[in-house]
Amino acid sequence: MGATSHQAGAAGRAPTADRPSSLRNVVLVGHSGAGKTTLVEALALTAGAVNRAGRVEDGTAVSDYDEIEHRQQRSVQLSLVPVEWAGIKINILDTPGYADFVGELRAGLRAADAALFVVSSSDGIDGATRMLWDECEAVGMPRAIVVTHLEAARADYAQMTTVCGEIFGAEDPDAVIPLYLPLYGPPGPDGHAPVAGLLGLLSRRVYDYSSGERVERDPEPAELARISDARSRLIEGIIAESEDESLMDRYLGGEDIDFKTLVDDLERAVARGTFHPVLMAAPATDGARQGLGTVELLELITGGFPTPLERAAVAVTAPDGTERPAVTCDPDGPLVAEVVKTSSDPYVGRVSLVRAFSGTLRPEETVHVSGHGLADRGHEDHDVDERIGTLTSPFGKQQRPLTQVIAGDLACVAKLTRAETGDTLSAKDRPLLMEPWPMPDPLLPLAIAAHSKADEDKLSQGLARLVAEDPTMRLEQNPDTRQVVLWCLGEAHQDVALERLRTRYGVQVDPVPHKVSLRETFGAKAAGRGRHVKQSGGHGQFAVCEIEVEPLPPGSGIEFVDKVVGGAVPRQFIPSVEKGVRTQAARGVAAGYPLVDVRITLLDGKAHSVDSSDAAFQTAGALALREAAAEARIHLLEPVAELAVLVPDEYVGPVMSDLAGRRGRVVGTEQAGSGRTQVRAEIPEIEIGRYAVELRSVSHGTGRFTRAYARHEPMPPQIADKVREQAEKGT
């Protein structure tokens, strides 16, 4: 590619598309620090959408414009940057590279039709990027690779392309091949020769950026020799992956295939998701209007990446689950759009980033909002009609008005007060529902408490808005520990949640130690006598009861048995004794945790014809249970989780050793695809409070796990004693 010139889109107006064929939706993915946001700015500059400082008209950044991103110096949310190139509207989706924000990444993958993997020539490819490549491959998403940080002293483009071929093309080495070779400039004082241009392998042309402008010329003899050596493998790879057998016969027969035919085959192979070209890019230097390789990258996106028309038909159902015909990318078809991101604007209110899959969205029309499947994370199921507000095209902090959003396009919708991320928008007279995309489970708990009484009054509403924006966050009101817990994906995710609560919703909270739901039970049979006798003028209080407590099998709960004979405790007060012992059991008898799995038998007691009462026997029952506990060994029961850890084979040993150090019991391992193993274990929940963070360290960011409650079982005595000491100190 690279043989034609293109006109950039004009700055100051929102790029628009009147048909799906003039749209491209591409998501940039890669590890944190790979240079995705810098690349977005370079592409926007080349397309004429921003100035040389990468800023829009109001001076703000085109991506990473959120104040939290400025403070943390990294992307924390999905950003949409629409640009125009050669009459094509390109929706560039910039995603965070840090693992804590993988929910934003998956939203970007849902909204896009192709992925651009950004890898740093100086940092290499991490395990998480490899896993993401495999996910895209499983669904056949078209992918290309762009190598960045070419200016780094240790950058080696040739070595990086080899690494890309070994990792991304492990199953098919002919599917990952560079389209260009680097043209090096004179070495600097440190001996490092910067990349100053590109050698086009298909066009056999040189694109020299050394002057600050893109200058096209014929190759010199030495450059032509480099091109010829690499060109044959590229052509063979393109023809093989495009499955053009007639062209392969012509090529093997010695025919010189013309440039246009090769480009057509390249575009066909890329769009099919079978060929993944490697390119390079660098931001514009001082005074330059174009970054190195950005023109070539925009050419690939507009010519080689698929249009929304090439996306498979979208499966839909009615909100009640009844099957409906799949919808295709037709602006005149039934309306089906999906909320891929929800955010709050202090002036506009809730803003929904929407991808239209079918039909056409128009301002001020009434749509049906359907959402299901995330009730366990604090998101209500709902089927409601809502009137949408304005339609806008985001550009940095700006919102540029649109008259419509056709199938295949992305835009922001204002004033959808009920719609949340993952919800479907459809016609009110023909409601439809898309299956939500898979969300990662938040497995790192953050217990919080309001900082002041004023914060406590606003906490509930602030938390509700927070989880409505982020479906990878789960809100829990734990009835056992009486804690408010935000389940997040990692520590950075936690930091962003706390900052958004403070800055967006004006709620200051304090993190507190997270508690697990412990239980208590009797280790052996014991007896207790509860005597509540008081005389203070008038009616006194008189109640005596004698009980026996014995342990039951796990899961039995509290069993109350009446064995009183002779009316020692009048029949009307026996329920009072039961209520008293059950209330005390809920409060705990040793360290303040609920008592479970015991049989409490009422054997005897005494009553007074005047002074006995319901309240007196409730108190006596509680006293009897406490006395029995004082005479017995009370076991603390801790919750045990079933853990399933998925890691590459090379990390199985370290993961199993780590689990053993946490009192975990490995119950089995099994192969889970090529080069990956699932380790199943049972482990006390108190030992895995931070496992979401610690597994990343053990597995170098490649491990995943799920957890499920299994049962409660006795805690080791030495650990139980420490818990009791803490309870006595009130900590």
N, C-alpha and C positions, 0 to 999 in steps of 0.2 A: 504494500500500500504506500501512500505518500506521493503518488504521481500527479495528484490534482490539487488545486488550491481551493480554499473554502472561505466564505465570508462569515465573519463572526456576527453573532446576534447583537442588536443594539442595546446599550445600557440604558437604564431608566424606565424600561417598560417590562411588564411580565411576559415571558415567552408563552405563546399559546399554540395549541394544535387543534385543527378542525377535523382531523381523522386519526384513528389509531395508528395507521401506518407511518405517521410523522412523529411518533413518540418512541422514546427509548427510556426504560427505567433500569438504572444500574446502581448496585449497592457496593460500596467500598468496604472491604473487610481486611483484617490483619491485626497483629498484636499491637499493644500499646507502644507508641513511639516509632512505629514503622513509617509515619509520615502521611497518613491518610488525609488529615485536615489540611496540611500544607499542599498536598496534591490537589485537593478540591479548590483551594484558592488559586493554584496555578492554572487549572483548567478554566475556572471562571475568568481569570485575567485574559487568557488566550481567546476565550469566547467573547471578550469585550464586555463582560458583565460587571467587573469591578475595576478599581484603579490599581496602580502598581503596588500599593501597600496591602492589597487584598481586602480593601474596604468597600462597602456599598456607599450609596449617596450620603447617608447620615453619618458616615464615619465609623460605623460599627463593623465588626467582622462578619463575613458571609456565613461562617460556621463557627461553632464554639463561642457563641455570643452571650451565653448565659453567665451571670455573675459567678455562679458556683464554679463553672468551668474556668473562668479567669483566675479564681482563687486557688483552685486545685491544679491548674496547669495541665488539664487533660479533658478529653471528651467524656461526658457522663450521660449524654442523651442522643437520640437519633435526630439528625438534622437533614432537612430537604433543601437542596440548592438547585433550582431550575435554571438551565442556560440554553442558548440556542446556537446550533452549528449547522451550516449548510441547509437551512430551512427545516431542521429537525429539532424538536424540543427534547432536551435530555434532562430527566429528573435524576440528579445525583443524590444518593442517600449516603450520608457520612455517618458511620457507626462508631461507638466507643470500642477500643481494643482491649480494655481491661475486663477481666473475667467477671467482675461483680455486675457488669451492665450487659450481660449476655441477652437479657430480655429485650433490650433496645436493638441489639444485633439481629435477633430472630424476627423482630417486627420489620426490620429493614429487608431481610430475606423474603418475608411474606409479600412486601410491597413491590419488590423488584422482579425483573424478568431475566437478569443476568448479574453475575458477580465479578468484581474486579479485585483480585487478591493483591494486596500491597505488601511487599516484603522488603526489608532493609538489607542492602548489600553488605552492611557492616555488622548487623546483628544476627542474620540468618533467619531460620524458620522455626518457631517454637511448636511444642506438641499440641497446643490448643488450636493453632492454625491448621495443622495436619488433620485434626479431628473434624474441623469445620469443612475442610475440603472433601473429606469422605462423606459428610452429610449432604453437601451439594451434589456430589457425584451420585448418591443414592437416589436423588429425585431428578437427576438429569439436567440440573441448572447449568446453562452456558457459563464458562469461566475463562478469564484471561488473567495474566500475571504481569504486574508492573514492578520493576526493581527501582528502589529509591536510594537516597543517601549516596549517590555516586561521587559526591564531593569529599566524602570521608577518606582520611589517609589510608585506611585499611580496606577500602572498598575494592572489590574484585568482581567485575561484572561477569567475566567468563566463568569464574568459579561458582558464582551465584546461579547462573543459568544451569550449570551442571547439577548443583544441589536441587534446584527446582525440578529438573528432569528425573533425578533419583527419587525424590519424595512424592511429587505430584504425578509423575509418569511412571511410577513403579510397576503398574500393571501393563502399561503401554508406552514404552519409551519414545515412540514416534508421535505421541500426542502432545508433548510439551517441548516446543522448539522456539528459539528466538526468531522474530521477524526482522530484527535489525542488529547490527554489530556496532560497537562504540567506535567513534573517531576521536582519538586522543589528541589533546593539545600539548604544547611544550611543558616539560616537567617544571614544577615550582622549586623553591629553595629546599623543601623537604624531600625532593625527589619524586613526589607524587604527580603523575600526569593526569590532569582533569579530563573528563569526557567533554569534548567540544562539539560533537556532532554525531550523526547517525549514518550508517551505511545500509541502504535499503536492499535487502536480499532479493525481493521479488522485482522491484523496479530497476535494480542495478543503478541506483542514483545515490548521490551523497547529499545530505541535508546538514549544512554547516551552520552552527549556532554561535560560533566563536566571536562574531562581530556584534552580538546582541540582537541580531535579526536572523530569521531563518532564510538561508541562501541555498538554493538548489543548484547542483552542478554535476557534471560528468565525473566519474571516479578516475583517479590517477592509476597508472599500471599496478602499483603495489596494492592499492585499495581494491582494484578490480580482482586481483588474485585472491584477496581475503574473501571477497563476496562470492566468487566462484566456488571456493572450497566449501562454504557453508550452504550455498543455495541448493545444491542437489538434494541434500538431506531434508531441507525444508519442503521442497516441492514434492518429494516422495511422501513425506508425512501428510501434507495437505491432501494430496490425491487419495492416499490410502484411507484417511479419516472421513473424507467426503463420499467415499464409496463410488467414485466415478471410474468404473472399470474401463470404459472406452478411452478416457483420457490417460489412464495408466498405460494402456497398450500403446497409445501414440507416443507417450513420453519414453517408454522403454525402447520404442522403435527408433529413437534418436531425434524425434521431431522437437523443434524449439517452440514450446508452448507460449502463446502470447500473454502479455501481462494481464489483460482484462479477464481472460479465461481463468488464470491462476487466482486472481482476486475474487472472482465469483465462486470458485471452489473453496477458497479460504473462508469466505463469508458463510457459505453453506455448512462447512464443517464446524465453525465456531457456533453458529446458531443451533446446530443439532446437539451441541454439548459434547462433541467427541474430540475436538481439537482445541488446545489451550495455548495460544501464542504468548510468548514472553516479550515484553517491551520494557523500555526504561524511561524515566522521567525525572526532571529536576526543576525546582522553582526558577523563575526568571531572575537573572542577576541584575545588579544596579543598572537602571536605564533601559533594560530590555523590555520588550513588549510581550515576549513569549518565552515560556520556560522550555527547556530542552525536552523534546519528545512529546510535548502536550498536543501539538497539532496531529501527530501520528496517532496518539491515543484517542483523540476526538474522532479521527477518521475511522478507527476500528470500532468505536462505540456506535457511530451512526451507520457504518456500512456492514459491520460484522456481527453486532449483537442483535438479538431478535426483537421484533416489534411485539406489542401486546397481543396482536392477532395470532401470533404463533404459540401463545400460552395455551396449555390444555384447558378444555372446558371445565368450568368450576362447578363442583357438586353442591347442590343446595337442597334443603328440605323446607317444609312449612315449619313454623315455630313449634307445632305439636309433634314434630318428628315425621310427619307424612312425607314420603318421597315426592320430589318435584323434578322435572327435566333439568339437566345441567344447562348452564348458561354460558354463552360465548361472548367474546368481546365485540359487542354490537351496540353502537350508540342509540339505535332505535329499539333495542331489546328491552326486556323487563329490568327495572332498576335493581341492581345489586352492588352495594358498596360496603366497604369494611373500614372500621376505625382501627388504624394501626398504631396510633399514639394519641394520648390525651395529655394536655397541659393546661395551665392556668395563666391567664394574663391579668395583671392588676387593673387594667382599664376595660378590657373586652370581656373578661370572665373565662369560662371554659372554652378551649379551642381544640378541635378534633382534627387530626391529620387523617385524611380519608383516601383510600385507593378505590376508584370506581372499576368494577370488573365487567359490568354490563349496564346499558342504559345511559342516561344523562342526568346529572344533578343540576338543578337550577336554584337560584337564590329565592328565599322566602316561600318555598313550597313545603308542604307537610309530608313527612316520611314516617315510615314505621321503623321503630328501633327494637331489634330482637337481640337478646343476650342470654346465654346459658353456659353452665359448666364451670363457673368460678365461685360458687357460693361458699366453698370451703376457705376462700381467701378474703372473705368480707365483701364480695361483689354479689349483689342481688340478681337473681333471674328477673328479667322483665320483658314485657311486650307492650310497648306504648307508642302512641303517635306523638311526634314532636315537629314543631315548625322550625326549620333551620333558618339561620340568619344569613349573613353575607358569605360569599365564597371568595377566598383570597388565595393568592400565590405567595408563599413565604419567601423572603429573601433577607437573611439576617434577621434583624428585629422588625423589619418592615413587613407589611401585609398589603399586597397589591390586589385590587379588586378584580374578580373574574365574572364574566356573564354566564358561564356554564362550565361544567366539568364533564367531559365525554368519557366513555368507556376506555380504560387503559391509562387514564391520567390520574395525577395526585393533586390534592389541594387541601386547604384548611377550611373547616366549617365552623362558624361561630354559633353560640347560643344553644348547643345541644346539651341541655342540663342533665339528662338522664343517661346519655350514651357514654359508654366506657370503652377502653381498649379491648378489641376483639369482638365488639358488637357489629351487627349487620344492619345497614340501612337499606330499605326497600320501599316499594310503593305501598301506600296505606291500604289500597284495595287489593293488593296481592303480596302480603307479607312473606318474606323468605328468610332463611337462616343459613349462613355458612358455618361449617365446622371450624371452631377456633384452632389456631396453630398451637403446637405443643409449647408449653411454658416450662422453664426450669423450676424445680421446687425450691423455695427458700428454706434453707436448713440451718441458718445461723440466727440464734435468738437474741433479741435486744429488749430487755425489760426496762420500762420507763415509768417515771412518775412525774406529775405536774410540778413545776418549779414553785408555783404560788397558787393561791386560791383563784386569782384571775385567770391563770393558765388552765386550771382545772375546769373552769367553766367553758373554755374554748377547746379543750383537748378532744372531745368526742367528734366535733365537727371537723377539726383539723385533720384528725386521723382518717376520717371517712373520705375526705377529699384526697388525701395522700394515696391511699390504696386504690381509689378510683383511677388515679393517673397511672399507677404502676401495678400491673397484674402479677409481677414477679415478687410482690411483697404480700405477706399475709398478716392480718391482724387477729390476735387471739386475746380473749378475756378469760384467763385461766381461773375457773371457779375453785380449784384446789389451793393454789398458791395465792389467789386474789391479786395477781399481777396482770398488768397490761403489757403484752409482748408483741413486738414487731419482728416477724421472721423475715430475714433478708438473705441476700446471696453472698455477702462478704462484708468486711469492715468498711471498705470504701462506700459500699451501698448504704451501710448504716450511717456513715458521716453525711452523705447527701440527704438521707431521709431526715435527720435531725436538723440540718441546715434549712431544708425546705419548710419544715414545720415552723422554724423560727422566722425566716425571712418572708415566706409567702403567706403564712396563715397566722403569724404573730403569736405562736405558742412556744413557750420555753419549757423544755422537759429535761429531766436529769436521768441519765442511765443508772440503773441499780442492778445489783447482782441477780442473775437469773436463777430461779429456784426450780428444781424438778419436783414432781408430785410424789413425795415419799408417803409411806403408810406405816402403821404400827400394828403389831399383833402379839398375842400371848405365846410365850415359848412353852408353857406348861399350864396345867390346871391350877386355879387359885380361887380363894374365897374372899369375900369382902362383906363388911357390915356397915350399912349407912344409917347413922342416927342423927336426926334433925329435930331437936327439942328446944323450944324457946318459950319463955313466959314473960310478957311485958305489959300486963294489964289487959283486960278484955280477953278476946280470943287469942290463944297462943298458937304455937305451931308444934305439931307432934307427928312424927313419922319415923318408923324403923323398918328396915328391910335387910334381908340377908340373901346374898346371891353367890352363885358359883359360875366361874368363867373357865371355859376350856377351848383350846384351839381347834379350828376346823381346816379342811383342805383349802388350798388357794382358790380364790374365786367364789367362796361361799358367802361372803358378805357378813352381815350381822343377823344372827338368829336369836330370837327371844322366846323362852319357854317358861310357862307358868306351872309350878309344882306346889303351890301353896295349898295346905289342907287345913280344914277346921276354921276357915274364915279369919286366920291371923291377919291377913291383909284383906280388907273388904273388897268385893269384886269391882266396885266403881273406881278404886284407886290403882288397880293393877295396870291399866293403860297409862296411868300417870308415872308409875315406876318405869315402864318401858320407854316412855317419852324422855324421861330423865337420863336413862342409860344411853339411849341413842344420841341425845344431844351431847352428852359428855364424850361418847365415842367419836362423834364428828369433830370435836375439839382436840381429841388426842388425850393420851394419859401419861406420856413420857416426855416427848419432845415437841408436842403441839401438832402432830400429824394425825390424820384420821385413823381410827382403829377399824380393822377389817378382819374377816375370817375367824370369828369367834362365836360360840354359843353362850349366851348369858341366861342362866336359869334362876328364877326367883323361887327360893326355897321356903322362906319364913319371914315374919315381920310382926310389928305391933302397930295398933292404931288407937286413937282416943276418940270417944264419941263426940266431943265438941271441938277439940283443937286440931284434928287431922283434916287435911285439905289436899286438893290436887297439887298445889304448888309445893306443899311440904313433902309429898311423896316423890315429886320430880327431883327435888333437892336431895332427898335420901337416896334415890336410885343413883344419882351422879356421885354422891359421896361413897357409896358402896363400890362402884366401879373403880374409883380412884384408890380406895383402900386395897382392892384386889390387885391392882396394878403395882402398888407399892411392895407387895409381897412376892411378886413374880418377876421373872426375867422377860422383859419386853424386847421383842425383835423389831428392828427397823427394816422395812421392806422398800427396796428401790426398784424403779421401773427399768425393765430390760428391753432393749430395742433389737429388732432383726435388721441387720445391716447388709446391704448388697453393694459391694464396691467394684466398679468396673475400671480396670487399668490395663495399660500395655503390659505384655508378658514380662518385660524387664523390671517392672516395679512390683511384681507379685510378692517377692521375698521381703522387701522393705515394708510393704503394706501389712503383711501378716505379722512381722515382728512388731510393728507399731501397734497393731490391734492387741497383741499379746501383752504389751506393756500397759494397756488400758483395761486389763482384766477381761479382755474379749476372748471368746471361744470360737475358733474357726470351725464351721460345721460342714464346709465343702467348697470346692472350686470347680469351675467348668469353663470350657472355651466359649467365647462370645464373639465369634467372627475372627477374621484374620488378625493374628498377633495380639489379641486382647483376651483377658481372663476376668471372669466375675468371681469375686471372693465373697462367700456368704458367712456371716458371723453373728453371734449374739453378744451384746455388749451393754453394760450398764449405761443408762442415759446420762448419768452424772459425769461420765468419762468422755462424752462426745459433744459437749456444749460448743466447742470451737472446732469441731472436726471439719467443717466446711472450709476453714482457713488452713488447718494443719495438713489435710490431705493434699492440697495444692503443693505444699512444700515437699512432702514425701514423694509425690508423683511428678514433680516438675510441671504442674499445671495440667496434667493429662488425665487425672482421675476424676471419676464421678461416683456418687453414691446415692442410694435411697435408704430411707429408714421407716420402720413401722413398729408400733408398740406391740410387744409380745406378751409380757406378764410382769408382775411384781415378784421379786424373790428376796430372801434375807440378805441384808448387807453384812459384809465381814465385820466382826466385832470391833476391830481397831478403828475402822472408818466410822462405824456407828457411834462409838464413844466420842469421836471428834464432833460429829453432828450434834450429839446431846450437849456437849460442852458449849458449842456455839449457840444452841437454843437457850441454855441457861443464862448466857451472857446477853441474850436479846439481840444477837447479830443475825 
